[in-house]
């Protein structure tokens, strides 16, 4: 999974798989779900992420959880 934040567009993007979408649905509240050819989700976009207080421009903190350990990264 890849997590990206586009500060200019204020979009937080979770890419679940590396493939182009064939369909996308915008949910109420500015959430866009994109789907691959197999009908499974490939990405989730959250519009206006900083306005929703999901991210603070200039600081991104991500916690990765695995079965062995948890790591926190600051970008």
Residue pairs with C-beta under 8 A, 6 or more apart in sequence:
1 14
1 15
1 16
2 13
2 14
2 15
2 18
3 12
3 13
3 14
3 15
3 62
4 12
4 13
4 15
5 11
5 12
5 13
5 49
5 55
5 60
6 13
7 57
10 47
10 48
10 49
10 50
10 51
11 45
11 46
11 47
11 49
12 45
12 46
12 49
12 54
12 55
13 43
13 44
13 45
13 46
14 43
14 44
14 45
15 42
15 43
16 41
16 42
16 43
16 44
17 36
17 40
17 42
17 43
19 36
19 37
19 42
20 36
21 34
21 35
21 36
21 42
21 43
22 35
22 36
22 37
23 34
23 35
24 32
24 33
24 34
24 35
25 32
25 33
25 35
26 32
27 33
30 46
30 47
30 48
31 44
31 45
31 46
31 47
32 43
32 44
32 45
32 47
33 41
33 43
33 44
34 41
34 42
34 43
34 44
34 45
35 41
35 42
36 42
46 52
46 54
49 55
50 56
50 57
59 74
59 75
60 74
60 75
61 72
61 73
61 74
61 75
62 72
62 73
62 75
63 70
63 71
63 72
63 73
64 70
64 71
64 72
64 73
